[in-house]
Amino acid sequence: QGRLMESGGGSVQAGGSLILSCAASGNTYPGYSMGWFREAPGKEREGVAVIDSLIKTTYADSVKGRFTISQDNAKNTLFLQMNSLKPEDTAMYYCASAWGPARIRRGDFGNWGQGTQVTVSS
């Protein structure tokens, strides 16, 4: 699997927007699932959104209608468009990939980026 590198995090006021990017540096393979996860201090890393090789998407209930996951295969890049951000969205956001189909579950993903911090102030 390719190595993953997140970018685009930062500080934003509640109601604002950010776009996170995840660049894959290595070769890509069919059957991948890609996902975004987040981890707040003292909490378990949780799934945010997943997209599979058929472009089927899955979202956590907490972000439905606000976040959109997408990918540009030609650029080997994954995106997370985050709108209407809330303070509870504050977390380290991680990009991840799986070799095949994957649920929105941390254990289904084996390749991880180093994370990008998102901080939302009220």
Beta strands, then each sheet from edge to edge (+ up, - down):
strand 1: 4-7
strand 2: 10-13
strand 3: 18-24
strand 4: 33-39
strand 5: 46-51
strand 6: 57-59
strand 7: 67-72
strand 8: 77-82
strand 9: 91-98
strand 10: 111-112
strand 11: 116-121
sheet 1: 1+ 3- 8+ 7-
sheet 2: 2+ 11+ 9- 4+ 5- 6+
sheet 3: 2+ 11+ 9- 10+
end
